[in-house]
């Protein structure tokens, strides 16, 4: 089962109880730590109730997958007895994807790897897959866009995911300068 939504974990919990089959609970985002639903940060009673349900999911699932080290550390701190089953699988991990051919000694060719991105003819390209505030109300790309504006030789930023209207407006000047390229939603393999 995959979170969000929380209901997928609740359905999986019920199915595990009925069938006895193994269950992997995948947390693509945090449920109660840095919640997607801002109401959880304001409603202590609801947060307490959802933490209890989250704890049941963590206890009863056979494996817990998280996509960030921050999420893993949160779960390890709150559920130390379940540490053996909490596994970090970062976003974008594809064990069956073919790896690029190794570069000859000293680089060579048009592409070079390193520095957290791919370089073509000396410039870096970064790719952000997913969304900002569409998936989390307290996240937005403003800081990233501001940093790109201050860089004299800014890398290209490719945004493979949906932007809100406000986020698109924030990026307008960078798109016009060719620093940001918005490709929108893309299939996982393409992204």
SULJOKA-V702451 format. One record per helix or strand of 2 or more residues. SS is the DSSP state (alpha for helix, beta for strand). FROM is the first residue (numbers start at 0). LEN is the number of residues. If there is no record, write none. Layout:
SS/FROM/LEN  SS/FROM/LEN
This chain:
beta/1/2  alpha/5/14  beta/23/4  alpha/38/4  alpha/43/17  beta/62/4  alpha/68/10  alpha/79/6  beta/85/3  beta/110/4  beta/116/4  beta/122/7  alpha/141/9  beta/155/5  alpha/164/12  beta/179/3
